[in-house]
Amino acid sequence: MESKPQTSLLHPASPSPQAGNYTAHRSPIPTPFLTPKRLLLLALCALISLALLLWWGGGSGETLALLAQADSRLLGLAVLIHYSGFALRGWRWQRLLAGMGHPLPYGQVTGLLISGWFVSALLPARAGDAARIAALRLGRRGLAAVPVADSLSSIVLERVLDMFAILGLGGAFGFFVLADRLPGWILSAYALGGALLLVFGGGLLLAPSLLGWLAGLWSHRYWQVGLGFAGEAIAALRSLLTRPGQALLLVGGSLYIWLCDALLLWLVVLALGVPLPFAGAAFAALTVDVFATVPLTPGGIGQIEAAYAGLLALLSLPVAVVPAAVLLTRAISYWSFLLFSGIIAILTGSDALFLRKKTEMVNSE
């Protein structure tokens, strides 16, 4: 019998080298992600952001002097804290998947999460989340595949926990820092985020009854299939409600994850020799996270720098300190982690990048 090799989303079909066996694929990062055009666009966005930040600071001289004399010990601590947040993100995603009946090894889950971040850093609108879902659906290294409804629900729960932590912490720190002087555009962003969380919670409670009503409206096959998928996703989302102890643990982990952003900015400003209350740094960092919920550019380049600059100026930092703080913060949180996540993706042969399934078993007569 002739073999019928599968095609993946990114690669053409290739014949199996040996009948009756599965062959795992481990290959360099595919060109759809690291094309010269995309790298050029990334570099152009970075240069534009750098130029605007230096212009904001009134020129490059004082800013470059601040960068040269920054305390390397505090910067090293900032790097460790930032990376520890991703280690905890991997644990959190592992626990969410385990609660849905998919116990996966911590190393695999964390490697896939970091590789997904790498994809999102090169493509806009969190494309890495879709890559993670696809990778879990395909399965790898002999592990059972995770249904799309469950992997999608786990990522939705990640986002809900993130927004809960960001809005709660950012709002609390903002009240202590600026109290009634919070600008309207910041209040509007927090209000919108809070309203979305309330809508999500209400929808989750009403979803079973609503799906039952919708199922009776139309008996068309595709309509019923779609409702069935929605029902699976809703059930996976509601699974966390049946485990309040686990939910509290995940909420606590999420608070630490986003406090890492606050600690990163606080340590960076201290490394530049400028005293800044932790509450002020936390408010600025977490409010940036609110505005970066949906990155419009790869890695939010330009979008995040602008938000940081505006918020640090609101805290009345010296003019030359603002661009220096933004540049160091982004050098740690984006550029260094872009390199690190790319290395992790290559070493793990991550399906978040390759989306390639093992070749189909060939049956011989």
Phi and psi in degrees as a GROMACS rama.xvg file:
@    title "Ramachandran Plot"
@    xaxis  label "Phi"
@    yaxis  label "Psi"
@TYPE xy
-77.2933  147.392  GLU-2
-76.4417  151.551  SER-3
-127.695  82.0752  LYS-4
-64.7516  148.748  PRO-5
-86.1075  156.751  GLN-6
-107.469  147.351  THR-7
-102.851  179.612  SER-8
-69.6085  -26.1506  LEU-9
-116.459  -14.1162  LEU-10
-129.73  145.461  HIS-11
-70.9962  163.508  PRO-12
-66.0162  145.59  ALA-13
-134.268  142.706  SER-14
-69.2809  150.317  PRO-15
-71.9982  132.867  SER-16
-73.7855  -17.7775  PRO-17
-145.396  127.155  GLN-18
-66.5346  143.782  ALA-19
79.7227  5.02037  GLY-20
-126.268  154.478  ASN-21
-93.0329  142.556  TYR-22
-122.229  120.772  THR-23
-79.1115  145.784  ALA-24
-109.954  127.437  HIS-25
-133.077  114.485  ARG-26
-142.564  164.924  SER-27
-62.5551  169.984  PRO-28
-58.8135  128.461  ILE-29
-70.4881  152.17  PRO-30
-60.78  -26.9393  THR-31
-58.5531  -20.1857  PRO-32
-98.9148  -34.6876  PHE-33
-119.132  52.7752  LEU-34
-75.2121  152.077  THR-35
-55.8672  -35.9872  PRO-36
-63.6726  -42.5144  LYS-37
-69.2361  -40.1078  ARG-38
-63.7829  -38.6055  LEU-39
-64.7812  -41.7004  LEU-40
-63.5046  -41.2508  LEU-41
-62.1843  -45.3876  LEU-42
-64.609  -38.5679  ALA-43
-64.397  -44.9163  LEU-44
-61.2789  -40.3547  CYS-45
-64.7663  -42.3944  ALA-46
-65.8793  -40.409  LEU-47
-63.1064  -43.9504  ILE-48
-62.3275  -42.6058  SER-49
-61.3873  -45.7977  LEU-50
-62.1118  -42.9601  ALA-51
-66.0064  -38.6185  LEU-52
-66.1602  -42.8918  LEU-53
-65.3224  -37.5147  LEU-54
-63.243  -41.1883  TRP-55
-58.3689  -39.6992  TRP-56
-80.9955  3.29363  GLY-57
82.9361  18.1611  GLY-58
126.977  169.658  GLY-59
-91.399  -21.9196  SER-60
-57.297  -58.7349  GLY-61
-67.265  -37.601  GLU-62
-63.6265  -45.6276  THR-63
-64.4618  -35.3285  LEU-64
-64.2935  -41.1205  ALA-65
-62.5389  -42.9768  LEU-66
-63.1322  -38.4311  LEU-67
-68.1435  -31.2205  ALA-68
-100.821  11.1413  GLN-69
-62.8144  143.225  ALA-70
-71.4759  111.443  ASP-71
-67.6062  -28.3304  SER-72
-67.497  -43.0547  ARG-73
-66.8027  -36.7138  LEU-74
-66.475  -39.7024  LEU-75
-62.3199  -41.2342  GLY-76
-63.2056  -38.8195  LEU-77
-61.9968  -40.2147  ALA-78
-62.6263  -47.1313  VAL-79
-60.6256  -43.13  LEU-80
-65.3929  -43.0446  ILE-81
-61.1816  -44.1202  HIS-82
-70.0383  -30.3516  TYR-83
-64.5635  -30.3552  SER-84
-62.2254  -36.8008  GLY-85
-73.4009  -31.4917  PHE-86
-62.1052  -39.7074  ALA-87
-73.3804  -31.5346  LEU-88
-59.8186  -41.201  ARG-89
-62.5411  -42.1075  GLY-90
-62.2882  -43.7635  TRP-91
-61.1433  -45.1106  ARG-92
-66.6127  -37.6362  TRP-93
-60.1986  -42.7222  GLN-94
-68.4147  -37.4596  ARG-95
-62.9446  -44.4607  LEU-96
-66.7766  -39.6062  LEU-97
-62.7642  -37.5542  ALA-98
-66.4284  -18.4082  GLY-99
-97.8389  9.00485  MET-100
92.0384  21.8991  GLY-101
-129.134  78.4684  HIS-102
-74.5432  107.938  PRO-103
-115.202  151.813  LEU-104
-62.0898  143.426  PRO-105
-58.4956  -44.0588  TYR-106
-61.0541  -42.98  GLY-107
-66.4754  -44.2352  GLN-108
-64.4256  -44.5729  VAL-109
-67.4204  -40.1842  THR-110
-61.5116  -40.044  GLY-111
-68.0839  -39.2187  LEU-112
-63.5505  -45.0471  LEU-113
-66.0397  -38.7285  ILE-114
-65.4359  -36.1831  SER-115
-64.2084  -37.6919  GLY-116
-62.1417  -38.6625  TRP-117
-60.8242  -42.3726  PHE-118
-63.3175  -44.775  VAL-119
-64.1472  -29.0754  SER-120
-71.2679  -20.5928  ALA-121
-102.92  -17.1314  LEU-122
-127.494  150.143  LEU-123
-78.5419  169.743  PRO-124
61.2478  37.4291  ALA-125
53.8542  48.9769  ARG-126
-63.2633  -22.4174  ALA-127
-63.5295  -27.2585  GLY-128
-64.9602  -42.0264  ASP-129
-64.6404  -37.3978  ALA-130
-64.9686  -38.5077  ALA-131
-64.1458  -42.385  ARG-132
-61.7889  -44.6316  ILE-133
-64.0521  -40.9833  ALA-134
-64.562  -42.1037  ALA-135
-67.0283  -34.6831  LEU-136
-66.6399  -36.4272  ARG-137
-75.3231  -30.3647  LEU-138
74.4079  156.795  GLY-139
-159.192  152.484  ARG-140
53.4423  42.4125  ARG-141
78.8276  1.3983  GLY-142
-87.0843  149.125  LEU-143
-66.2897  142.937  ALA-144
-70.3525  149.894  ALA-145
-101.845  127.352  VAL-146
-57.5418  149.033  PRO-147
-58.3891  -40.5813  VAL-148
-59.6529  -40.2109  ALA-149
-73.5057  -44.8832  ASP-150
-65.4652  -38.9645  SER-151
-62.1659  -43.9039  LEU-152
-63.8424  -37.5021  SER-153
-64.0881  -38.0968  SER-154
-73.3204  -36.7588  ILE-155
-60.9328  -43.3438  VAL-156
-64.1414  -37.0414  LEU-157
-54.5985  -48.9575  GLU-158
-65.4673  -38.0308  ARG-159
-64.8486  -45.5699  VAL-160
-61.7345  -39.5468  LEU-161
-61.5048  -49.4696  ASP-162
-65.222  -38.3504  MET-163
-60.6471  -46.3986  PHE-164
-67.4073  -45.0479  ALA-165
-63.7157  -48.7876  ILE-166
-66.4365  -41.1812  LEU-167
-65.7411  -49.8626  GLY-168
-68.5929  -46.6551  LEU-169
-63.0763  -42.8783  GLY-170
-63.722  -41.8966  GLY-171
-65.1026  -47.8298  ALA-172
-65.9235  -36.9048  PHE-173
-62.3477  -38.1913  GLY-174
-64.396  -41.5608  PHE-175
-71.7845  -30.2953  PHE-176
-83.6002  -51.0434  VAL-177
-114.146  -14.1786  LEU-178
49.3487  -118.653  ALA-179
-84.3306  8.35512  ASP-180
-99.1739  11.8409  ARG-181
-65.6121  128.596  LEU-182
-62.6112  153.693  PRO-183
-61.1961  -35.4401  GLY-184
-68.3212  -29.085  TRP-185
-75.6104  -44.5187  ILE-186
-58.7193  -39.5611  LEU-187
-64.2628  -40.6608  SER-188
-63.9432  -43.8756  ALA-189
-66.8231  -39.8582  TYR-190
-64.0205  -40.7787  ALA-191
-64.7132  -43.7848  LEU-192
-61.4857  -43.0692  GLY-193
-63.914  -39.9448  GLY-194
-63.9607  -40.0164  ALA-195
-63.7549  -38.7709  LEU-196
-64.8515  -40.5891  LEU-197
-64.6628  -41.6432  LEU-198
-62.8695  -42.3591  VAL-199
-61.8506  -46.5801  PHE-200
-61.9184  -44.057  GLY-201
-63.7807  -41.281  GLY-202
-63.4562  -36.7736  GLY-203
-65.9021  -36.8452  LEU-204
-71.9022  -36.7734  LEU-205
-90.0042  -10.0482  LEU-206
-57.247  -46.415  ALA-207
-57.2985  -45.0631  PRO-208
-65.6597  -39.9371  SER-209
-65.3976  -42.223  LEU-210
-64.9408  -38.5562  LEU-211
-62.4931  -40.7045  GLY-212
-66.6095  -42.9605  TRP-213
-64.9065  -33.9317  LEU-214
-64.33  -29.4855  ALA-215
-82.6152  -7.26898  GLY-216
-78.1693  -33.7929  LEU-217
-152.43  133.431  TRP-218
-98.3045  7.31788  SER-219
-57.9775  141.473  HIS-220
-57.3013  -48.7133  ARG-221
-68.0099  -33.8589  TYR-222
-62.0386  -45.4491  TRP-223
-67.4792  -37.7373  GLN-224
-63.2391  -43.8113  VAL-225
-61.8413  -43.035  GLY-226
-66.1483  -35.4018  LEU-227
-63.2133  -43.0722  GLY-228
-63.0189  -43.6032  PHE-229
-61.3833  -39.0775  ALA-230
-63.1896  -40.2743  GLY-231
-63.9618  -42.6396  GLU-232
-65.5998  -41.5045  ALA-233
-64.4155  -41.8298  ILE-234
-61.7771  -39.5481  ALA-235
-66.0589  -40.1514  ALA-236
-65.5845  -40.1156  LEU-237
-74.1293  -13.8915  ARG-238
-60.6241  -30.4522  SER-239
-68.9411  -27.6372  LEU-240
-67.3495  -23.6103  LEU-241
-84.2032  -2.45523  THR-242
-129.27  72.9495  ARG-243
-60.7914  -36.4532  PRO-244
-62.2752  -45.8832  GLY-245
-64.4894  -37.971  GLN-246
-62.3346  -43.7858  ALA-247
-63.8015  -38.0642  LEU-248
-64.014  -41.3812  LEU-249
-68.7998  -35.7352  LEU-250
-64.3777  -43.8804  VAL-251
-61.1291  -41.8343  GLY-252
-62.7039  -38.3496  GLY-253
-66.7109  -36.9431  SER-254
-62.5382  -41.5155  LEU-255
-65.4784  -42.4458  TYR-256
-53.581  -44.9429  ILE-257
-86.2979  -20.0334  TRP-258
-67.4399  -24.6951  LEU-259
-60.1358  -38.0031  CYS-260
-63.4204  -41.5189  ASP-261
-65.1238  -43.74  ALA-262
-65.2228  -36.5525  LEU-263
-59.3592  -52.7008  LEU-264
-64.4436  -41.2025  LEU-265
-60.9017  -45.8399  TRP-266
-67.8772  -35.8474  LEU-267
-63.229  -46.0954  VAL-268
-65.3651  -40.3204  VAL-269
-62.7638  -38.1035  LEU-270
-62.5208  -24.5061  ALA-271
-85.6775  0.793022  LEU-272
84.4036  19.4555  GLY-273
-116.475  121.793  VAL-274
-71.7412  131.991  PRO-275
-141.33  123.611  LEU-276
-56.3935  141.777  PRO-277
-59.0464  -37.5495  PHE-278
-59.7807  -38.6431  ALA-279
-66.1761  -44.4574  GLY-280
-62.8271  -41.007  ALA-281
-64.6237  -43.0142  ALA-282
-60.3211  -45.9973  PHE-283
-64.0646  -48.6941  ALA-284
-63.3899  -43.5791  ALA-285
-73.3126  -31.7024  LEU-286
-69.6381  -36.3974  THR-287
-59.3114  -40.7747  VAL-288
-62.5107  -34.2956  ASP-289
-62.6406  -45.6174  VAL-290
-74.9291  -16.9865  PHE-291
-99.3834  13.3224  ALA-292
-56.6246  -41.0591  THR-293
-118.917  93.91  VAL-294
-67.4877  126.497  PRO-295
-86.3673  -16.739  LEU-296
-123.206  164.32  THR-297
-56.2713  121.552  PRO-298
66.5896  10.112  GLY-299
67.8882  22.134  GLY-300
-59.9207  131.427  ILE-301
89.8581  -51.0747  GLY-302
-63.5235  -48.1065  GLN-303
-73.623  -40.4225  ILE-304
-60.164  -42.0102  GLU-305
-64.4771  -41.4118  ALA-306
-64.9046  -42.9748  ALA-307
-59.6017  -47.5487  TYR-308
-60.7878  -44.6281  ALA-309
-63.9088  -40.6014  GLY-310
-74.9682  -37.5625  LEU-311
-67.5091  -35.051  LEU-312
-64.8455  -35.2774  ALA-313
-63.456  -28.22  LEU-314
-85.8292  6.06579  LEU-315
64.1474  36.7969  SER-316
-72.9004  153.186  LEU-317
-55.0257  145.525  PRO-318
-56.0712  -44.7504  VAL-319
-72.6756  -20.5013  ALA-320
-74.6279  -32.7175  VAL-321
-57.7719  -55.8968  VAL-322
-64.4886  -34.5264  PRO-323
-63.7944  -42.8875  ALA-324
-65.4909  -41.7042  ALA-325
-65.3831  -43.4616  VAL-326
-63.3214  -43.8449  LEU-327
-68.3778  -40.8897  LEU-328
-61.088  -45.6467  THR-329
-72.9731  -29.7696  ARG-330
-62.1909  -36.2285  ALA-331
-81.2742  -50.2102  ILE-332
-78.1669  -25.1874  SER-333
-115.323  -59.3747  TYR-334
-70.035  -42.9454  TRP-335
-68.7456  -37.3869  SER-336
-75.6398  -24.3306  PHE-337
-62.6413  -44.4275  LEU-338
-65.6754  -46.9362  LEU-339
-61.6902  -46.5126  PHE-340
-67.6544  -32.8987  SER-341
-64.2362  -40.7063  GLY-342
-64.5636  -43.4332  ILE-343
-61.0289  -42.3009  ILE-344
-62.3613  -40.2919  ALA-345
-69.4127  -43.8866  ILE-346
-67.6395  -34.8222  LEU-347
-87.8438  -8.30654  THR-348
58.7409  42.669  GLY-349
-63.5503  134.64  SER-350
-70.2357  -13.6572  ASP-351
-62.8935  -26.9175  ALA-352
-94.7815  -42.3416  LEU-353
-91.5155  -29.1691  PHE-354
46.4396  40.946  LEU-355
-117.012  124.532  ARG-356
-87.1992  155.606  LYS-357
-59.8621  146.617  LYS-358
-62.9561  151.099  THR-359
-67.1402  139.641  GLU-360
-63.8488  135.897  MET-361
-99.4398  124.605  VAL-362
-91.3499  131.79  ASN-363
-112.827  149.588  SER-364
